[in-house]
Amino acid sequence: MHKPDEEKTAFTTDQGLYCYTVMPFGLKNAGATYQRLVNKMFARQIGRNMEVYVDDMLTKSITADRHTDDLRETFDVLVRYGMKLNPAKCVFGVPSGRFLGYQVHQRGIEVNLEKIQALAKMDSPRTLKDVQKLTGCLASPSRFIAKSTDRCLPFFKALKKERESSGMRIAKRLSRP
């Protein structure tokens, strides 16, 4: 937390007045502020040997012998900005793993098989809520499905039609004397 901004996070308890010295994620825009910070911190690395999404960080390397140098660069940035990692959440030297719900490995990014299995086990949508649930489940793996927007268009049209018709009912209800 920026020292002059600590007083803006003040709160009162029975024992007195307190303020945060680190940014709590419950504050409004804390996530966006933190994302901006890590984007600035790792600007030279993002896309090249690092991916960052809020507090999920992935240091990637083309070759195994290059990985030590890439990790050193990442740790140097963390030290320079006074950031700390939770050792319980860190994994090092793995050839593949999950990152933001995707499977990441040498060949690139693949869809998480658990998400595909959940889609395969879903019943056919019968209600508006079922269609909404289906479109939500399709959002993540859509980048791996050829012409996914074309294939999902009937679902989106059904949702739009329902939204418009419910909006019409509300407008008619409001216009009555």
LUMDO-365658 format. One record per residue (C-alpha): residue in one letter; x, y, z. Coordinates in steps of 0.25 Angstrom, whole numbers, padded with zeros to 4 digits. Last residue first. Layout:
A, X, Y, Z .
...
This chain:
P, -0207, 0017, -0061 .
R, -0200, 0006, -0070 .
S, -0187, 0010, -0076 .
L, -0179, 0003, -0066 .
R, -0185, -0011, -0069 .
K, -0184, -0009, -0084 .
A, -0169, -0006, -0082 .
I, -0167, -0018, -0073 .
R, -0173, -0027, -0083 .
M, -0165, -0021, -0094 .
G, -0152, -0024, -0086 .
S, -0156, -0038, -0084 .
S, -0158, -0040, -0099 .
E, -0145, -0033, -0102 .
R, -0137, -0042, -0092 .
E, -0144, -0055, -0097 .
K, -0140, -0051, -0112 .
K, -0126, -0048, -0107 .
L, -0125, -0061, -0100 .
A, -0131, -0069, -0112 .
K, -0121, -0062, -0121 .
F, -0109, -0065, -0113 .
F, -0113, -0080, -0112 .
P, -0115, -0080, -0127 .
L, -0102, -0073, -0130 .
C, -0094, -0083, -0122 .
R, -0089, -0091, -0134 .
D, -0085, -0078, -0142 .
T, -0078, -0073, -0130 .
S, -0070, -0086, -0128 .
K, -0065, -0086, -0143 .
A, -0055, -0096, -0139 .
I, -0055, -0099, -0124 .
F, -0042, -0097, -0116 .
R, -0045, -0082, -0113 .
S, -0059, -0086, -0109 .
P, -0053, -0094, -0097 .
S, -0055, -0083, -0087 .
A, -0068, -0077, -0092 .
L, -0075, -0090, -0094 .
C, -0079, -0092, -0079 .
G, -0085, -0079, -0079 .
T, -0093, -0082, -0091 .
L, -0098, -0095, -0085 .
K, -0102, -0088, -0072 .
Q, -0110, -0077, -0079 .
V, -0117, -0088, -0088 .
D, -0121, -0096, -0075 .
K, -0126, -0083, -0069 .
L, -0135, -0080, -0081 .
T, -0140, -0094, -0079 .
R, -0139, -0108, -0086 .
P, -0124, -0108, -0089 .
S, -0119, -0122, -0093 .
D, -0113, -0129, -0081 .
M, -0099, -0127, -0078 .
K, -0089, -0138, -0077 .
A, -0081, -0134, -0090 .
L, -0080, -0120, -0084 .
A, -0074, -0125, -0071 .
Q, -0065, -0134, -0078 .
I, -0060, -0122, -0087 .
K, -0058, -0114, -0074 .
E, -0050, -0125, -0068 .
L, -0041, -0127, -0080 .
N, -0036, -0113, -0078 .
V, -0034, -0107, -0092 .
E, -0020, -0107, -0098 .
I, -0009, -0096, -0098 .
G, 0005, -0098, -0104 .
R, 0013, -0110, -0109 .
Q, 0022, -0109, -0097 .
H, 0011, -0109, -0087 .
V, -0001, -0101, -0082 .
Q, -0014, -0107, -0078 .
Y, -0025, -0096, -0077 .
G, -0033, -0092, -0065 .
L, -0025, -0079, -0061 .
F, -0012, -0087, -0062 .
R, -0012, -0102, -0061 .
G, 0001, -0110, -0062 .
S, 0012, -0115, -0071 .
P, 0027, -0117, -0071 .
V, 0029, -0114, -0056 .
G, 0041, -0107, -0052 .
F, 0036, -0100, -0040 .
V, 0022, -0099, -0033 .
C, 0018, -0088, -0024 .
K, 0005, -0087, -0015 .
A, 0011, -0092, -0002 .
P, 0023, -0083, -0004 .
N, 0014, -0071, -0004 .
L, 0022, -0060, -0012 .
K, 0027, -0047, -0007 .
M, 0027, -0033, -0014 .
G, 0037, -0023, -0010 .
Y, 0037, -0016, -0024 .
R, 0052, -0019, -0027 .
V, 0051, -0033, -0020 .
L, 0039, -0037, -0030 .
V, 0046, -0032, -0042 .
D, 0059, -0039, -0038 .
F, 0051, -0052, -0036 .
T, 0045, -0051, -0050 .
E, 0059, -0049, -0056 .
R, 0064, -0061, -0048 .
L, 0053, -0069, -0052 .
D, 0056, -0066, -0067 .
D, 0071, -0069, -0065 .
T, 0067, -0083, -0058 .
H, 0058, -0086, -0069 .
R, 0068, -0084, -0081 .
D, 0074, -0098, -0078 .
A, 0060, -0104, -0079 .
T, 0057, -0098, -0093 .
I, 0046, -0089, -0098 .
S, 0043, -0083, -0084 .
K, 0031, -0080, -0076 .
T, 0029, -0072, -0063 .
L, 0014, -0073, -0059 .
M, 0008, -0063, -0050 .
D, -0006, -0064, -0044 .
D, -0008, -0052, -0034 .
V, -0015, -0043, -0044 .
Y, -0013, -0050, -0057 .
V, 0001, -0051, -0061 .
E, 0008, -0058, -0073 .
M, 0024, -0058, -0073 .
N, 0035, -0062, -0083 .
R, 0032, -0053, -0095 .
G, 0017, -0050, -0094 .
I, 0019, -0042, -0081 .
Q, 0034, -0040, -0078 .
R, 0038, -0026, -0081 .
A, 0024, -0021, -0075 .
F, 0026, -0029, -0062 .
M, 0025, -0018, -0052 .
K, 0016, -0010, -0060 .
N, 0006, -0021, -0063 .
V, 0008, -0026, -0048 .
L, 0003, -0012, -0044 .
R, -0008, -0010, -0053 .
Q, -0013, -0024, -0049 .
Y, -0012, -0019, -0034 .
T, -0021, -0007, -0037 .
A, -0031, -0015, -0045 .
G, -0032, -0025, -0033 .
A, -0033, -0014, -0023 .
N, -0044, -0007, -0031 .
K, -0053, -0006, -0018 .
L, -0046, -0011, -0006 .
G, -0048, -0026, -0003 .
F, -0034, -0030, -0009 .
P, -0027, -0023, 0003 .
M, -0015, -0015, -0001 .
V, -0004, -0016, 0009 .
T, -0002, -0006, 0021 .
Y, -0017, -0006, 0024 .
C, -0022, 0004, 0034 .
Y, -0026, 0003, 0049 .
L, -0033, 0011, 0059 .
G, -0036, 0006, 0073 .
Q, -0038, -0007, 0081 .
D, -0053, -0007, 0079 .
T, -0050, -0006, 0064 .
T, -0050, 0006, 0055 .
F, -0046, 0006, 0040 .
A, -0035, 0013, 0032 .
T, -0033, 0010, 0018 .
K, -0031, 0025, 0014 .
E, -0020, 0026, 0024 .
E, -0012, 0016, 0016 .
D, -0012, 0025, 0004 .
P, 0000, 0033, 0008 .
K, 0009, 0020, 0010 .
H, 0005, 0014, -0004 .
M, 0000, 0000, 0000 .
